[in-house]
Amino acid sequence: MLVVDDNKVIRQLIRVNLELEGLEVVTASDGAECLDVVHQVRPDVVTLDVVMPRLDGLRTAARLRSDPRTRDLPLAIISACTQYEVETGLEAGVDAFLSKPFEPHQLVALVKQLLTEGRSGSGVLGGGGLGLAAGQGGIPE
């Protein structure tokens, strides 16, 4: 599991909540660092913030999708997403979205869903509630 966010407090919050569920978590502070770390640790899931220095989350997602080694890696955006960012993320191949602020149980449900079903069962999560991308499976709340 790789958590990418430029805010140290948010990275720690996500990491602690996932480690409490028994997951091994590695963090990166921006998209450029993510692209380096992802090939070293080979995570099962990557969560990305959108607004980050050097390389934002949407461009990071697009780069991960264009690389044959990471093409099928489940990707989730965890950010205060606008509709434009959701649409751009879906075009880039992002599998799921979780809007900040989020409840820890939503984060855990999202990551477990991606770990269990990979890219096939992902959805769009937003605004403290759960929504789905068209034609895709759901994530129970």
Secondary structure, 3 states (H helix, E strand, C coil): CEEECCCHHHHHHHHHHHHCCCCCCEEECCHHHHHHHHHHHCCCCEEECCCCCCCCHHHHHHHHHHCCCCCCCCEEEEECCCHHHHHHHHHHCCCEEEECCCCHHHHHHHHHHHHHHHHHHCCEEECCEEECCCCCCCCCC
